[in-house]
Amino acid sequence: MSDEMDELDLMGPVDYLVLEFPGSRMTGEGLPMLLDLVDRGIIRILDLAFVTKGTDGSVAGIAITDLDADGELDVAVFEGARSGLVDDDDLAEAGSVLEPGNSAGVLVYENLWAAPLARELRRGGAQMVASGRIPVQALLASIEAAEAQSPQATA
């Protein structure tokens, strides 16, 4: 088995997020938490890229710099986070879901916390056949709908 295949066998599940910033306002909030997750070995950033959608609908990548213009290079610590998993087509697709005038961060990360479990399951012959995420907004809507239908809600 090649070294690359050995490394893949040791990896945890890989996820991605596209985080939209209305009005392209990136405040840097949340960045300390992201750094903490990396520092504690919970996740490993594989790719971090930024994209913006103009008011005319055009989509363009944004360089990793001082995105909130406060004089501190907020995400520059992740400047080298380019595994090659995110390409121009991915950025265009991410940009297509943005509202005009907004920007987004595209984050691809490995769940290091799950790597030992995933490795053992693969060794036992298991394979991932489906995965997904439920957005918090969908959970809240589901809870509200269930509460509205409960007998206590009508009493």
Secondary structure as GFF3:
##gff-version 3
##sequence-region A 1 155
A	DSSP	alpha_helix	3	10	.	.	.	ID=ss1
A	DSSP	beta_strand	14	21	.	.	.	ID=ss2
A	DSSP	three_ten_helix	22	24	.	.	.	ID=ss3
A	DSSP	alpha_helix	31	39	.	.	.	ID=ss4
A	DSSP	beta_strand	43	53	.	.	.	ID=ss5
A	DSSP	beta_strand	59	62	.	.	.	ID=ss6
A	DSSP	three_ten_helix	76	78	.	.	.	ID=ss7
A	DSSP	alpha_helix	88	96	.	.	.	ID=ss8
A	DSSP	beta_strand	103	111	.	.	.	ID=ss9
A	DSSP	three_ten_helix	112	114	.	.	.	ID=ss10
A	DSSP	alpha_helix	115	123	.	.	.	ID=ss11
A	DSSP	alpha_helix	136	149	.	.	.	ID=ss12
A	DSSP	alpha_helix	151	154	.	.	.	ID=ss13
###
